[in-house]
Amino acid sequence: MDIFGVLSLIGGLALFLYGMHVMGAGLEKMSGGRLERILENLTSNPLKAVLLGAGVTAVIQSSSATTVMVVGFVNSGIMKLSQAIGIIMGANIGTTITAWLLSLTGIQGDNLFINMLKPTSFSPILALIGIILLMSGKSDKKKITGEILLGFVVLMYGMSAMSGAVEPLADVPEFTNLLTMFKNPVLGVLAGALLTAIIQSSSASVGILQALSVTGGFTFGTAIPIILGQNIGTCVTAMISAIGANKGAKRTAFVHLYFNMIGTVLFLCLFYLGNAIFRFPFTNDVVNAADIALVHSIFNVFTTLVLLPFTKGLEKLAYLTIPKTEDEKKTANDAFVILDDRFLSSPAFAIEQCRSLVSQMAEMTRDGFLEAMDVLGEYSEEKAQDVIDKENRVDVYDDKITAYLTKLSSENLSYKDSLQVTSLLHCITDFERISDHSINVVESVQQMRKENLTFSRKGEEEMNLYGAAIRDILTRTTDAFVNNDQALAHTVEPLEEVIDELNKDVKKHHMKRLRKGKCSMELGLLLSDLAMNYERVADHCSNIAVYMMQLKDTQLEEHSFTEQLDEAESAEFTRLLDEFGSKYAL
């Protein structure tokens, strides 16, 4: 092979790997986190786990990505090791789809239909469609579809370039002699494992083997050990991912390694034992791209069928390798363990993990503020301390989730994902501010007790009504956020406007009592502080509701909300305004 042939091979390999990366990333974006959520909600049924693992991997075209994702699930406590085993088995089957797609390059025949199945025939059409969607598509979905198509086309062109570059090697004696060393199955397995470990993708390494098969130098006898080694090599990605993770994640990575190693040993023993007895006639036959895809599929299906009944044994083997410790029980109680850096490569799912924690934060904030209001009615040191403890916990949620979302925002996010990250960051800030106001309320109550101050009967009635309106808006906002209830979110803004008027009325009535000498200046200042905290809570609730609605309507501005409502919405807004106005009228 001359220098130009080497350059063509390197260029083809680069295009092949880049195309696989672009296509996989596009498919991951297209799934929008749905595939990860399916895996997250997996039952303990091993067969179902295998099918789901195969399905997800077939879609995202990477067993390594699926396995790393599963390592993250186990690390964060979302999934048990027993559930992960089935998915890992299925991922090995799902990854064989790539090899079958690549085998299309070897199709031969004069029939028009057969020729249209060749990548050289349909790739230009897909490239044209892909570039049109990418450049002119207005929605994220169309642009991502364009990315997937272009990634597939680049992948296929890279495959063709590699095949064309290595084809002349068929007549090079040195290359043929080099291949004879792979007749030793141990060397073949090691070569396949090393190649896959370097490029960290069994799909890619199988594709390279398929490209080399055009030289005619690979027989079934030499190709089978290499293919089996490639399955072992792909475990390196999961092993690297488990570095720094908890023991559960490390066990998951070892299960992946043991599964492929045991499968390789069993398959090779049966193959060579059968060959010794029956003398398989195909052993010395030259393999093509389709044969390699077939062997790849047979091995992974065989290993899964044989080892599926022994998932408990694989689990025990993993626990023997890494025994359980007391520290794991402590980590299991850490809510923030689900903020795993492995999920950053799957932004849609990472956002879901953050959202679940923000929901916990929202409920804690609501409970803390309502408890602070209870302290105003009936003081107790235990309740006051509980409010403080909740506020401190909310601050921790704020710090942890904000840091993770900031890290996530530096990833390659789609427009929709970027909006969700921004919305969550805003909501976190508002929930944290509400929690701060709960402390202010407790401090005002403590000041009243210290100075032995009490509201007049009329003042107490007004603050109770004001408090009921705040309870209502805070509960509506929290429930709307936790359940992603857009209809409920739409009821927050009219209630906030009623609360604004209520706040003015409470202060106006207080000034009248102050002028008549029915209220002291000191109590008046405390009432003003309480009213201000209540009104600020309503403002933050309004912000959260608007952020939620902005995700559905990107044209919606945070301010001048009522001006942007259409006629039907305006009528509903007015109806709610009247309803809340009557309910919370002084």
Disulfide bonds with the S-S distance in Angstrom:
none
